[in-house]
Amino acid sequence: MLRVEHLDVFHGDAQALDDVSIEIGEGTIVAIVGANGAGKTSLIRTIAGMYRPARGRIVFRDTDIGGWESHRVCNLGIGQVAEGRQVFSLYPHNIVYPGIMLAATILAVNVLGDVHGGAGEQAVELYQDVAQREDAGATREAAVAAALQAYRELRGKFVSGFGHRFHPLDPRAPRLLALVDQAAAAGVVSGRYAGIARAVEQALGAGRAKPIPMNIDGATAVIYAELGFPAPLARGLFCLSRSVGILSHAWEQTQQGGRNKGPIPRQFIWTYDGVPQRDVPGAQ
């Protein structure tokens, strides 16, 4: 996924990196260990686009990003979280400082990709597509059918905002839609997108033994659309709300009385593949 090849980096006349190569596969965790001045920070900052390499390549998903501006690198999903000073502690009474809680929040939000964090954004796009087709003269039924076909051609058969892996009905969705209905009755919102979402739900369940009900992402997307938010903002609003839970979990870890170790999926547990254990020269 990420490959560094024969990287040279200079700070003025001083060479910080000399012919450094490293490869990081997808789904792996790699630690860079070295003494002060070994070049750890220079390597990370060069990958992130903050330093320019004098020689070598940085390849991310088959694209050479060496020398790119840092904002372009960040847009690819590559980022860094500054540790600073005295963030970590080895003592049980003081495990996680606010800095590491902030880092935990940033890292957790950064992994909210299209499968999870993007569901609301994609649902808003779908509802707005239906509305645009209606504005062009299509009936709601025809607009929903055409929008669903376009969605599936672009994103596949699973429609974001509908269905649940574990529950036949997401109990949160009807409650949110009831609030939207109340707001529409009071003239606060139009109620148009609530109707569109219900029409999508009906179309998805047509001819099936089991319905595909709207889930929490589809219901919150109704609210965003009713309030006039552009679709990309739905992902940002989701991240804001999820950050509260992430921060709560990070705080909980500070109170649990032991080392903050995880949880880490078993497939990501590190293994040592360095030099075998050996005696210290001259030791008795």
C-alpha positions as CSV (number, residue, x, y, z in Angstrom):
1,M,0.0,0.0,0.0
2,L,2.8,2.4,1.0
3,R,6.3,2.0,-0.3
4,V,9.4,4.2,0.3
5,E,12.4,3.5,-2.0
6,H,16.0,4.7,-1.5
7,L,15.0,7.9,0.2
8,D,17.6,10.7,0.8
9,V,16.6,13.8,2.8
10,F,18.8,16.7,3.7
11,H,18.4,19.5,6.3
12,G,20.7,22.1,4.8
13,D,24.1,20.3,4.6
14,A,23.1,17.6,7.1
15,Q,21.8,14.4,5.7
16,A,18.8,13.1,7.7
17,L,17.9,10.1,5.7
18,D,20.3,8.0,3.7
19,D,19.0,5.4,1.2
20,V,16.0,4.5,3.4
21,S,13.5,2.0,2.0
22,I,10.4,0.6,3.8
23,E,7.2,-1.1,2.6
24,I,3.9,-1.1,4.6
25,G,1.2,-3.5,3.5
26,E,-2.5,-2.8,3.8
27,G,-3.9,-3.9,7.2
28,T,-0.4,-3.9,8.9
29,I,1.1,-1.8,11.7
30,V,4.7,-0.8,11.5
31,A,6.8,0.8,14.2
32,I,9.9,2.9,13.4
33,V,12.4,2.7,16.3
34,G,15.6,4.6,16.6
35,A,17.7,6.9,18.8
36,N,17.3,10.7,18.8
37,G,18.5,12.0,15.5
38,A,18.1,8.7,13.7
39,G,15.7,10.2,11.2
40,K,12.3,8.9,12.4
41,T,10.6,12.3,12.3
42,S,12.2,13.2,9.0
43,L,10.9,10.0,7.4
44,I,7.3,10.6,8.7
45,R,7.3,14.2,7.7
46,T,8.7,13.5,4.2
47,I,6.0,10.9,3.6
48,A,3.4,13.5,4.8
49,G,4.8,16.0,2.3
50,M,6.3,18.4,4.9
51,Y,9.9,17.7,3.6
52,R,11.1,17.3,0.1
53,P,13.2,14.3,-0.7
54,A,16.5,14.8,-2.5
55,R,16.3,11.3,-4.0
56,G,14.0,8.3,-4.0
57,R,10.3,7.6,-4.4
58,I,7.3,7.5,-2.1
59,V,4.6,5.3,-3.7
60,F,1.0,5.1,-2.3
61,R,-1.3,2.7,-4.0
62,D,0.8,2.7,-7.2
63,T,1.0,6.6,-7.3
64,D,4.3,8.4,-6.7
65,I,3.5,11.1,-4.2
66,G,7.1,12.1,-3.5
67,G,7.3,15.9,-3.4
68,W,3.6,16.4,-3.3
69,E,2.2,19.3,-1.2
70,S,1.2,18.1,2.3
71,H,-2.5,19.0,1.8
72,R,-2.6,16.7,-1.3
73,V,-1.0,13.9,0.7
74,C,-3.5,14.4,3.6
75,N,-6.4,14.2,1.1
76,L,-5.2,10.6,0.3
77,G,-5.8,9.7,4.0
78,I,-2.2,9.9,5.1
79,G,-1.7,12.0,8.2
80,Q,0.3,12.2,11.4
81,V,-0.5,13.0,15.0
82,A,2.1,15.0,16.9
83,E,3.1,13.4,20.2
84,G,4.8,16.4,21.7
85,R,6.3,16.1,25.2
86,Q,5.1,14.1,28.2
87,V,2.0,12.7,26.4
88,F,2.6,9.1,27.5
89,S,3.4,7.9,31.0
90,L,4.5,4.5,32.2
91,Y,2.8,4.8,35.6
92,P,-0.7,3.3,36.1
93,H,-2.1,6.5,37.8
94,N,-1.3,8.7,34.9
95,I,-1.7,6.7,31.7
96,V,-3.4,8.9,29.2
97,Y,-3.0,12.7,29.1
98,P,-5.4,15.0,27.2
99,G,-2.9,14.9,24.3
100,I,-3.3,11.2,23.8
101,M,-7.1,11.5,24.2
102,L,-7.0,14.0,21.4
103,A,-4.8,11.7,19.3
104,A,-7.1,8.8,19.9
105,T,-10.1,10.9,18.7
106,I,-8.2,12.1,15.6
107,L,-7.1,8.6,14.7
108,A,-10.5,7.1,15.2
109,V,-12.3,9.7,13.2
110,N,-9.7,9.3,10.4
111,V,-10.8,5.7,9.9
112,L,-14.4,6.6,9.3
113,G,-14.4,5.8,5.6
114,D,-17.2,5.4,3.1
115,V,-18.5,2.1,4.6
116,H,-19.3,3.8,7.9
117,G,-18.7,7.5,8.0
118,G,-19.8,8.1,4.4
119,A,-23.2,6.4,4.7
120,G,-25.0,9.5,5.7
121,E,-23.3,11.5,2.9
122,Q,-24.3,8.9,0.3
123,A,-27.9,8.8,1.6
124,V,-28.2,12.6,1.3
125,E,-26.9,12.3,-2.3
126,L,-29.5,9.7,-3.0
127,Y,-32.4,11.8,-1.6
128,Q,-31.2,14.9,-3.4
129,D,-31.0,13.0,-6.7
130,V,-34.6,11.9,-6.3
131,A,-35.6,15.5,-5.6
132,Q,-33.8,16.7,-8.7
133,R,-35.5,14.1,-10.8
134,E,-38.9,15.1,-9.4
135,D,-38.1,18.8,-10.2
136,A,-37.4,17.8,-13.7
137,G,-40.9,16.3,-14.0
138,A,-40.6,12.7,-13.0
139,T,-43.1,11.1,-10.6
140,R,-41.8,10.2,-7.2
141,E,-42.0,6.5,-8.0
142,A,-40.1,6.9,-11.3
143,A,-37.6,9.3,-9.7
144,V,-36.8,6.8,-6.9
145,A,-36.4,3.9,-9.4
146,A,-34.1,5.9,-11.6
147,A,-32.0,7.3,-8.6
148,L,-31.6,3.8,-7.1
149,Q,-30.5,2.4,-10.5
150,A,-27.9,5.2,-10.8
151,Y,-26.8,4.7,-7.2
152,R,-26.2,0.9,-7.7
153,E,-24.4,1.4,-10.9
154,L,-22.0,3.8,-9.1
155,R,-21.7,2.1,-5.6
156,G,-23.0,-1.4,-5.8
157,K,-26.1,-3.2,-4.7
158,F,-26.1,-2.1,-1.0
159,V,-27.8,1.2,-0.4
160,S,-26.4,3.3,2.3
161,G,-28.9,4.3,5.0
162,F,-31.0,1.2,4.7
163,G,-30.8,-2.3,6.3
164,H,-29.0,-3.4,9.4
165,R,-26.6,-6.3,10.0
166,F,-28.1,-7.4,13.3
167,H,-31.5,-5.9,13.7
168,P,-34.6,-6.3,11.5
169,L,-35.6,-2.7,12.5
170,D,-33.3,0.1,13.7
171,P,-35.4,1.5,16.6
172,R,-33.8,4.9,16.3
173,A,-35.0,5.6,12.7
174,P,-38.8,5.8,13.4
175,R,-38.2,8.0,16.3
176,L,-36.2,10.5,14.3
177,L,-38.6,10.5,11.5
178,A,-41.5,11.2,13.9
179,L,-39.6,14.3,15.0
180,V,-39.2,15.3,11.4
181,D,-42.9,14.8,10.9
182,Q,-43.6,17.1,13.9
183,A,-41.3,19.7,12.5
184,A,-43.0,19.5,9.1
185,A,-46.4,19.9,10.7
186,A,-45.2,23.0,12.5
187,G,-43.8,24.4,9.2
188,V,-40.2,24.3,10.4
189,V,-39.1,21.9,7.5
190,S,-40.8,20.9,4.3
191,G,-41.1,17.1,5.1
192,R,-40.2,16.4,1.4
193,Y,-37.1,14.4,2.1
194,A,-38.9,12.3,4.8
195,G,-41.3,11.3,2.1
196,I,-38.5,10.6,-0.4
197,A,-36.8,8.4,2.2
198,R,-39.9,6.4,2.9
199,A,-40.4,6.0,-0.8
200,V,-36.9,4.6,-1.2
201,E,-37.5,2.3,1.8
202,Q,-40.7,1.0,0.1
203,A,-39.0,0.5,-3.3
204,L,-36.1,-1.4,-1.7
205,G,-38.6,-3.8,0.1
206,A,-40.8,-4.3,-2.9
207,G,-41.0,-8.0,-3.8
208,R,-38.9,-9.2,-0.9
209,A,-39.9,-11.6,1.9
210,K,-38.1,-9.3,4.4
211,P,-38.2,-5.5,4.2
212,I,-35.0,-3.4,4.1
213,P,-35.9,-0.7,6.7
214,M,-34.2,2.7,7.1
215,N,-31.4,2.7,9.6
216,I,-29.9,5.5,11.7
217,D,-27.8,6.8,8.8
218,G,-30.8,7.0,6.5
219,A,-32.8,8.8,9.2
220,T,-30.1,11.4,10.0
221,A,-29.6,11.9,6.3
222,V,-33.3,12.9,6.1
223,I,-32.7,15.6,8.8
224,Y,-29.6,16.9,7.0
225,A,-31.4,17.1,3.7
226,E,-34.5,18.8,5.3
227,L,-32.1,21.4,6.8
228,G,-30.5,22.0,3.5
229,F,-27.1,20.7,4.2
230,P,-24.9,19.7,1.2
231,A,-24.2,16.0,1.1
232,P,-20.5,16.2,2.0
233,L,-21.3,18.0,5.3
234,A,-23.2,14.9,6.4
235,R,-19.9,13.1,6.9
236,G,-18.5,15.9,8.9
237,L,-21.5,16.1,11.1
238,F,-21.3,12.3,11.7
239,C,-17.7,12.7,12.7
240,L,-18.6,15.4,15.2
241,S,-21.2,13.3,16.8
242,R,-19.0,10.2,16.8
243,S,-16.1,12.1,18.4
244,V,-18.1,12.5,21.6
245,G,-18.3,8.7,21.9
246,I,-14.6,8.3,21.0
247,L,-13.6,10.9,23.6
248,S,-15.7,9.2,26.2
249,H,-14.0,5.8,25.5
250,A,-10.6,7.4,25.7
251,W,-11.5,9.0,29.1
252,E,-12.8,5.6,30.3
253,Q,-9.4,4.1,29.5
254,T,-7.7,6.6,31.8
255,Q,-9.9,5.4,34.7
256,Q,-9.5,1.7,34.3
257,G,-6.4,1.4,36.5
258,G,-4.0,-0.5,34.1
259,R,-1.9,0.0,31.0
260,N,-3.9,1.2,28.0
261,K,-3.1,-1.7,25.7
262,G,-5.9,-1.9,23.1
263,P,-8.0,-3.5,22.1
264,I,-5.9,-4.5,19.1
265,P,-7.2,-7.1,16.6
266,R,-5.3,-10.3,16.9
267,Q,-4.1,-10.1,13.2
268,F,-2.3,-6.9,14.0
269,I,-0.3,-8.1,17.0
270,W,3.3,-7.3,16.4
271,T,5.9,-10.1,15.9
272,Y,9.7,-9.6,16.3
273,D,11.6,-10.6,13.3
274,G,15.0,-9.0,14.1
275,V,18.3,-10.4,15.3
276,P,17.9,-13.6,17.5
277,Q,18.7,-13.3,21.2
278,R,22.4,-13.4,21.9
279,D,24.8,-13.0,24.8
280,V,26.3,-9.6,25.5
281,P,30.1,-9.8,24.7
282,G,32.2,-10.2,27.8
283,A,29.2,-11.1,30.0
284,Q,29.8,-13.8,32.7
